[in-house]
Amino acid sequence: MEANVVDLRRNTGKILKALKQRERITLSRRGKPVGRIVPIEEDTHAVDILAHPAFGMWKDAAEKSVPETVRDMRKGRFHDL
């Protein structure tokens, strides 16, 4: 579909309907193309959180409580001297 700036302002409903039907829209100004409006790709960027390597990285550190672990991580670098 092709639309100009005036169509974008006056016929927004038609443009949204075209996007819903997965159409690409070329936007022109004074007869020259200036941009493209494309529909969002559904589920292509979905990430499985459970598959991320950082998920569950502390599962083996059950020996210390959470406050102890955080306290150890926040110690200053001169604390051990």
C-alpha positions in Angstrom: 0.0 0.0 0.0 1.1 3.5 -0.7 0.1 6.5 1.4 1.1 10.1 1.7 1.4 12.3 4.7 -2.2 13.6 4.3 -3.5 10.0 4.1 -1.6 9.3 7.3 -3.4 12.1 9.0 -6.9 11.7 7.5 -7.1 7.9 6.9 -5.3 6.5 10.0 -7.9 3.8 10.3 -7.3 2.5 6.8 -3.5 2.4 7.4 -4.0 0.6 10.7 -6.3 -1.9 9.0 -3.7 -2.5 6.3 -1.0 -3.1 9.0 -3.3 -5.5 10.7 -3.5 -7.4 7.4 0.3 -7.6 7.4 0.8 -5.1 4.6 3.8 -2.8 4.2 3.0 0.8 3.7 5.3 3.2 1.7 4.9 6.7 3.0 5.6 9.5 0.5 5.8 13.2 0.6 5.2 15.3 -2.5 5.3 12.1 -4.6 8.7 10.9 -3.3 9.0 8.0 -0.9 10.3 9.0 2.4 9.7 6.0 4.6 8.1 2.6 5.2 5.7 1.5 7.9 6.0 -2.3 8.5 3.9 -4.5 10.8 5.5 -5.9 13.9 6.7 -9.4 13.6 4.9 -11.5 16.2 6.8 -13.9 18.4 10.1 -13.6 16.5 11.9 -12.0 19.4 10.4 -14.2 22.1 13.1 -15.4 24.5 12.8 -18.5 26.6 14.0 -17.2 30.0 14.5 -20.7 31.4 17.0 -21.5 28.6 19.2 -18.5 29.5 22.5 -19.5 31.1 22.1 -17.0 34.0 18.9 -18.6 35.2 19.5 -20.7 38.2 23.2 -19.8 38.5 22.9 -19.6 42.3 21.1 -22.9 42.8 24.2 -24.6 44.2 24.9 -21.8 46.7 22.4 -22.9 49.2 25.0 -23.1 52.0 24.7 -19.4 52.7 21.6 -17.3 53.2 20.7 -14.5 50.8 21.7 -11.7 53.2 25.1 -13.4 53.8 25.8 -13.8 50.1 24.9 -10.2 49.4 27.0 -9.0 52.3 30.0 -10.9 51.0 29.5 -9.5 47.5 29.3 -5.9 48.8 32.5 -6.1 50.9 35.0 -3.4 50.2 38.2 -4.5 48.4 40.3 -3.6 51.5 38.1 -5.7 53.9 40.3 -8.8 53.5 43.6 -7.0 54.2 
